[in-house]
Amino acid sequence: MLVQIAHGSVKALAELYDLVAPLLLALLRSRHATADQADDALVDAFVQIWQTAPAYSPGTAALGWIIDLAQGDCRTGAPGRAA
């Protein structure tokens, strides 16, 4: 799916969101003070996925790559920026 996203597939991004958003939101809620902050971080994570999917290396664990992006947001505190 990340390869399809890298090629501009909005459908693949929507499918990925449906698959991993609940997991990412649970992770982000455990790291943010408010639900609104977690929701914003989830949106930021998917913007990052969309923007950086071309850098994804097929063969790399996709879920790990996605979680790293989302956690990078948490570590830096800066929306849209992975550590």
Secondary structure, 3 states (H helix, E strand, C coil): CHHHHHCCCHHHHHHHHHHHHHHHHHHHHCCCCCHHHHHHHHHHHHHHHHHHHHHCCCCCCHHHHHHHHHHHHHHHCCCCCCC
